[in-house]
């Protein structure tokens, strides 16, 4: 058997050599010159994330040199012409958890390779490629483009490290920007937050949250206050009120139903529902309802609600405070002042006493306290 040892030893050495030249040579945990980074922004319920590597300027000419203008043959890979990888090292990756609108075009939820064509005339084209796993843009294929958007670039103060950021964020959109050297490349992403949330609500109501009355109330209230389908919202709140094992009629869900009916132009039906809700409300719920009516400009209705509260919750906080607001709203300042002084004596803590003292001064000056 000994005569086979040299052959076996040679085989082992060859195996070690091959492993050394492949697996052992690739230490991917070592620090890089262009370090990896990740930036993310939530827009409503949508998470937009960019994963990229950050090269530095390092006294080099960037635009038109390190990053050539236009499309270029990089001398490697399968692409005849390539855009810039919009970063360093691997593909810059752009992720979104919901559909976005960019430049008036739709980008579906998903993960994309982010590339850019930078032009000498202060314009650029931002490219979202369905191929997000390639190294850089050496294998770029225009047939894999999910979206292209043309944008204007901006001149900015020197930025040493390539940086992605979200410069402006509002309820439904954000401005994403790449800044490097003295150039910024911005583009705006938008998402339909209401539709995203409503789609999630529909899904969630089919799972464990759907076994909870409050979930149906929250769903109806969100649709009511964010431009959702009112018929759908009415169905949701009706489920909370009756017909399900978890249903329970209360002031909150009846109030939501009344508001939906009001928004649908069914004022008489809305009033009937609120008349049913009032006896189920706490003193604070009724007080809040009265304040909502004042905010809606329904001053006489608000006063009637505050009077109902005072009759059905006698000598409790904050019924006289409510009466003061109601009478002040209709211009009866003298009566409002009388009730405000009673409220001052019943206020449960110093902050409320201090607030009432300020309101008393306003009424004495002939100013509405609402």
C-alpha positions as CSV (number, residue, x, y, z in Angstrom):
1,X,0.0,0.0,0.0
2,X,3.0,2.3,0.6
3,X,3.5,2.8,-3.1
4,X,0.4,4.8,-3.3
5,X,1.4,7.4,-0.8
6,X,3.3,9.7,-3.2
7,X,0.3,9.8,-5.5
8,X,-2.0,10.5,-2.6
9,X,0.3,13.2,-1.2
10,X,0.5,14.8,-4.6
11,X,-3.3,14.9,-4.8
12,X,-3.6,16.4,-1.4
13,X,-1.0,19.1,-2.2
14,X,-2.8,19.9,-5.5
15,X,-6.1,20.2,-3.6
16,X,-4.6,22.5,-1.0
17,X,-3.1,24.6,-3.8
18,X,-6.4,24.9,-5.5
19,X,-8.2,25.8,-2.3
20,X,-5.5,28.3,-1.5
21,X,-5.9,30.0,-4.9
22,X,-9.7,30.2,-4.5
23,X,-11.4,30.0,-1.2
24,X,-8.4,30.9,1.0
25,X,-7.4,33.9,-1.1
26,X,-10.8,35.6,-0.8
27,X,-10.9,37.4,2.6
28,X,-14.0,39.4,2.1
29,X,-14.1,40.7,5.6
30,X,-11.1,42.9,5.2
31,X,-11.6,46.7,5.3
32,X,-12.2,48.4,2.0
33,X,-11.1,51.7,0.6
34,X,-14.6,52.5,-0.4
35,X,-16.6,51.4,2.6
36,X,-20.1,50.0,2.4
37,X,-23.1,52.1,3.6
38,X,-26.8,51.9,3.9
39,X,-29.3,54.7,4.1
40,X,-33.1,54.2,4.5
41,X,-36.1,56.4,4.8
42,X,-39.7,55.5,5.7
43,X,-42.4,57.3,3.7
44,X,-45.7,56.6,5.3
45,X,-45.4,52.8,5.6
46,X,-42.9,52.4,2.7
47,X,-39.2,51.8,3.4
48,X,-36.8,53.0,0.7
49,X,-33.3,51.8,1.1
50,X,-30.0,52.3,-0.8
51,X,-27.0,50.0,-0.2
52,X,-23.8,51.3,-1.8
53,X,-20.0,51.8,-1.4
54,X,-18.6,55.2,-0.7
55,X,-15.5,56.3,-2.7
56,X,-13.7,59.5,-1.7
57,X,-12.6,62.2,-4.1
58,X,-9.0,62.0,-2.8
59,X,-7.8,65.0,-4.9
60,X,-9.0,63.3,-8.1
61,X,-11.0,64.9,-10.9
62,X,-14.4,63.0,-10.7
63,X,-16.9,64.2,-13.3
64,X,-15.8,63.6,-16.8
65,X,-12.7,61.6,-15.7
66,X,-13.1,59.2,-12.8
67,X,-16.8,59.0,-13.8
68,X,-16.8,59.5,-17.5
69,X,-19.7,61.3,-19.1
70,X,-22.3,59.3,-21.0
71,X,-22.2,55.5,-21.7
72,X,-18.8,53.9,-21.9
73,X,-17.1,50.6,-22.8
74,X,-15.4,49.6,-19.5
75,X,-13.2,46.9,-21.1
76,X,-14.6,44.1,-19.0
77,X,-17.8,42.1,-18.7
78,X,-20.5,41.6,-21.3
79,X,-21.8,45.1,-21.8
80,X,-20.8,46.9,-24.9
81,X,-21.7,50.2,-23.2
82,X,-22.2,50.8,-19.5
83,X,-23.5,53.5,-17.3
84,X,-21.9,54.5,-14.0
85,X,-22.5,52.1,-11.1
86,X,-23.5,55.1,-9.0
87,X,-21.1,54.1,-6.3
88,X,-18.1,51.8,-6.0
89,X,-17.5,48.1,-6.0
90,X,-20.6,45.9,-6.3
91,X,-23.9,47.0,-7.8
92,X,-25.5,49.9,-5.9
93,X,-28.9,48.5,-4.7
94,X,-32.1,50.4,-4.5
95,X,-35.0,48.7,-2.5
96,X,-38.6,49.7,-2.0
97,X,-41.3,47.9,-0.1
98,X,-44.2,49.4,-2.0
99,X,-44.7,50.8,-5.6
100,X,-43.1,54.2,-6.2
101,X,-43.8,56.9,-8.7
102,X,-40.6,58.5,-10.1
103,X,-40.7,61.1,-12.8
104,X,-44.3,60.3,-13.4
105,X,-43.5,56.6,-14.0
106,X,-44.2,53.5,-11.8
107,X,-41.4,51.5,-10.2
108,X,-42.9,48.3,-8.7
109,X,-42.0,47.2,-5.2
110,X,-38.7,45.3,-5.2
111,X,-34.9,45.4,-5.4
112,X,-33.0,47.1,-8.3
113,X,-29.5,47.8,-9.5
114,X,-29.1,51.6,-9.4
115,X,-27.0,53.1,-12.3
116,X,-26.6,56.6,-13.7
117,X,-25.6,58.2,-16.9
118,X,-24.0,61.5,-16.1
119,X,-23.8,64.1,-18.9
120,X,-21.6,67.2,-19.3
121,X,-24.7,69.5,-19.7
122,X,-25.8,69.1,-16.1
123,X,-28.3,66.4,-16.8
124,X,-28.3,62.8,-15.8
125,X,-30.4,59.6,-16.3
126,X,-31.2,57.5,-13.3
127,X,-31.6,53.8,-14.2
128,X,-33.3,51.1,-12.2
129,X,-32.2,47.7,-13.4
130,X,-33.9,44.4,-12.6
131,X,-30.4,42.9,-12.3
132,X,-29.3,43.9,-8.9
133,X,-26.8,41.1,-8.2
134,X,-24.1,41.9,-10.7
135,X,-20.7,43.5,-9.9
136,X,-20.8,47.2,-10.8
137,X,-22.2,47.9,-14.3
138,X,-19.9,45.6,-16.3
139,X,-22.8,43.4,-17.2
140,X,-25.4,46.1,-17.7
141,X,-28.1,45.1,-20.2
142,X,-30.7,47.8,-21.2
143,X,-33.3,45.1,-21.8
144,X,-33.3,44.6,-18.0
145,X,-34.2,48.3,-17.3
146,X,-37.3,48.6,-15.1
147,X,-37.3,52.4,-15.3
148,X,-35.2,55.3,-16.6
149,X,-35.7,58.9,-15.4
150,X,-34.0,62.0,-16.7
151,X,-33.1,64.6,-14.0
152,X,-31.2,67.8,-13.6
153,X,-28.0,67.9,-11.6
154,X,-27.0,70.6,-9.1
155,X,-23.8,72.2,-8.0
156,X,-23.1,71.9,-4.3
157,X,-20.2,72.6,-1.9
158,X,-17.5,69.9,-1.9
159,X,-18.5,66.5,-0.6
160,X,-15.5,64.2,-0.1
161,X,-17.2,60.9,0.4
162,X,-19.9,59.9,-2.0
163,X,-23.2,60.2,-0.1
164,X,-26.8,59.2,-0.6
165,X,-29.4,61.0,1.4
166,X,-33.1,61.9,1.7
167,X,-33.0,65.7,1.6
168,X,-36.7,66.4,1.8
169,X,-39.4,64.1,3.2
170,X,-43.1,64.7,3.5
171,X,-46.2,62.5,4.0
172,X,-46.1,60.9,0.6
173,X,-42.7,61.6,-1.0
174,X,-39.0,62.2,-0.6
175,X,-36.1,63.6,-2.6
176,X,-33.3,61.1,-2.9
177,X,-29.9,62.5,-3.8
178,X,-26.4,61.4,-4.6
179,X,-23.8,64.0,-3.6
180,X,-20.1,63.7,-4.5
181,X,-17.4,66.2,-5.2
182,X,-19.4,69.3,-6.2
183,X,-22.3,67.7,-7.9
184,X,-25.7,66.5,-6.6
185,X,-28.0,64.2,-8.5
186,X,-31.5,64.3,-7.0
187,X,-34.7,62.5,-7.9
188,X,-38.1,62.5,-6.2
189,X,-39.8,59.3,-5.2
190,X,-43.5,59.3,-4.3
191,X,-45.9,56.6,-3.0
192,X,-49.6,56.4,-2.4
193,X,-49.5,56.0,1.4
194,X,-53.3,55.8,1.8
195,X,-53.7,53.0,-0.7
196,X,-50.6,51.2,0.8
197,X,-52.1,51.4,4.2
198,X,-55.6,50.3,3.1
199,X,-54.2,47.3,1.3
200,X,-52.3,46.3,4.4
201,X,-55.4,46.9,6.5
202,X,-57.4,44.5,4.3
203,X,-54.7,41.9,4.7
204,X,-54.4,42.4,8.4
205,X,-58.1,42.1,9.0
206,X,-57.9,38.6,7.6
207,X,-55.3,37.6,10.3
208,X,-55.2,37.8,14.1
209,X,-55.9,41.6,14.3
210,X,-59.2,40.8,12.6
211,X,-60.4,39.1,15.7
212,X,-60.3,42.3,17.7
213,X,-63.1,44.9,17.6
214,X,-60.7,47.8,17.9
215,X,-58.9,46.8,14.7
216,X,-62.2,47.3,12.7
217,X,-62.7,50.7,14.4
218,X,-59.2,51.8,13.6
219,X,-59.6,50.6,9.9
220,X,-62.9,52.5,9.5
221,X,-61.5,55.6,11.1
222,X,-58.3,55.6,8.9
223,X,-60.4,55.2,5.8
224,X,-62.7,58.0,6.9
225,X,-59.9,60.5,7.6
226,X,-57.6,59.6,4.7
227,X,-59.7,59.5,1.6
228,X,-60.6,55.8,1.7
229,X,-63.7,54.2,0.3
230,X,-66.6,55.3,2.6
231,X,-68.7,52.3,1.8
232,X,-65.8,50.0,2.8
233,X,-65.3,52.1,5.9
234,X,-69.0,51.8,6.8
235,X,-68.8,48.0,6.5
236,X,-65.8,47.9,8.7
237,X,-67.3,50.0,11.5
238,X,-70.6,48.0,11.2
239,X,-68.6,44.9,11.9
240,X,-67.3,46.5,15.1
241,X,-70.8,47.5,16.2
242,X,-72.7,44.3,15.6
243,X,-72.8,40.9,13.9
244,X,-69.5,39.5,15.0
245,X,-68.4,37.6,18.1
246,X,-66.2,40.6,19.1
247,X,-68.8,43.3,18.3
248,X,-69.7,45.8,20.9
249,X,-71.7,49.0,20.4
250,X,-69.9,52.0,22.1
251,X,-69.6,55.7,21.8
252,X,-66.4,55.5,19.7
253,X,-67.6,53.2,17.0
254,X,-71.0,54.9,16.8
255,X,-69.3,58.2,16.5
256,X,-67.1,56.9,13.6
257,X,-70.2,55.6,11.9
258,X,-72.0,58.9,12.3
259,X,-69.0,60.8,10.7
260,X,-69.0,58.4,7.8
261,X,-72.7,58.9,7.2
262,X,-72.2,62.6,7.5
263,X,-69.4,62.5,4.9
264,X,-71.7,60.5,2.6
265,X,-74.3,63.3,2.8
266,X,-76.7,61.3,5.1
267,X,-77.0,64.0,7.8
268,X,-80.3,62.7,9.2
269,X,-79.0,59.2,9.6
270,X,-75.8,60.5,11.1
271,X,-77.8,62.4,13.8
272,X,-79.8,59.3,14.7
273,X,-76.6,57.4,15.3
274,X,-75.1,60.1,17.4
275,X,-78.3,60.3,19.5
276,X,-77.8,56.6,20.1
277,X,-74.1,57.2,21.0
278,X,-74.5,60.0,23.5
279,X,-75.8,57.9,26.5
280,X,-72.9,55.5,25.9
281,X,-70.2,58.2,26.2
282,X,-68.1,59.2,29.2
283,X,-68.1,62.8,30.3
284,X,-64.7,63.3,28.6
285,X,-65.9,61.7,25.3
286,X,-68.9,63.9,25.2
287,X,-66.7,67.0,26.0
288,X,-64.4,66.1,23.1
289,X,-67.3,65.6,20.8
290,X,-68.5,69.1,21.6
291,X,-65.1,70.6,20.9
292,X,-65.1,68.8,17.5
293,X,-68.4,70.4,16.6
294,X,-67.0,73.8,17.5
295,X,-64.0,73.1,15.2
296,X,-66.4,72.2,12.4
297,X,-68.3,75.5,12.9
298,X,-71.4,73.9,14.4
299,X,-71.6,76.2,17.4
300,X,-75.2,75.8,18.3
301,X,-74.9,72.0,18.1
302,X,-71.8,72.1,20.2
303,X,-73.6,74.1,22.9
304,X,-76.5,71.6,22.9
305,X,-73.9,68.8,23.5
306,X,-72.2,70.6,26.3
307,X,-75.6,71.2,27.9
308,X,-76.5,67.5,27.6
309,X,-73.2,66.6,29.2
310,X,-73.9,69.0,32.1
311,X,-77.4,67.5,32.6
312,X,-76.3,63.9,32.5
313,X,-73.0,64.2,34.4
314,X,-73.9,66.9,37.0
315,X,-71.2,68.6,39.0
316,X,-68.3,66.7,37.4
317,X,-65.2,67.9,35.7
318,X,-65.1,69.2,32.9
319,X,-68.9,69.9,32.2
320,X,-68.7,73.6,33.2
321,X,-65.5,74.0,31.2
322,X,-67.5,72.6,28.3
323,X,-70.4,75.0,28.9
324,X,-68.0,77.9,29.0
325,X,-66.7,76.9,25.6
326,X,-70.2,76.4,24.2
327,X,-71.5,79.8,25.4
328,X,-68.3,81.5,24.3
329,X,-68.7,80.0,20.8
330,X,-72.2,81.6,20.4
331,X,-71.0,84.9,21.8
332,X,-72.6,84.7,25.3
333,X,-69.4,85.7,27.2
334,X,-71.1,86.6,30.5
335,X,-72.7,83.2,30.9
336,X,-69.4,81.6,29.7
337,X,-67.5,83.4,32.3
338,X,-69.9,82.2,35.1
339,X,-69.3,78.6,34.1
340,X,-65.6,79.1,33.6
341,X,-65.2,80.2,37.2
342,X,-67.1,77.2,38.4
343,X,-64.8,75.0,36.3
344,X,-61.7,76.7,37.9
345,X,-62.9,75.5,41.3
346,X,-63.3,71.9,40.0
347,X,-60.1,71.7,37.9
348,X,-58.2,68.5,38.9
349,X,-54.7,69.9,38.7
350,X,-52.7,73.1,38.6
351,X,-52.1,73.1,34.8
352,X,-55.8,73.1,34.2
353,X,-56.3,75.8,36.8
354,X,-53.7,77.9,35.1
355,X,-55.2,77.4,31.6
356,X,-58.7,78.4,33.0
357,X,-57.2,81.5,34.6
358,X,-55.9,82.5,31.2
359,X,-59.3,81.8,29.6
360,X,-61.0,83.9,32.3
361,X,-58.8,86.9,31.3
362,X,-59.7,86.5,27.7
363,X,-63.5,86.4,28.4
364,X,-63.1,89.5,30.5
365,X,-61.5,91.2,27.5
366,X,-64.4,90.1,25.3
367,X,-62.5,87.4,23.4
368,X,-63.8,83.9,22.4
369,X,-61.9,81.2,24.3
370,X,-62.1,78.6,21.5
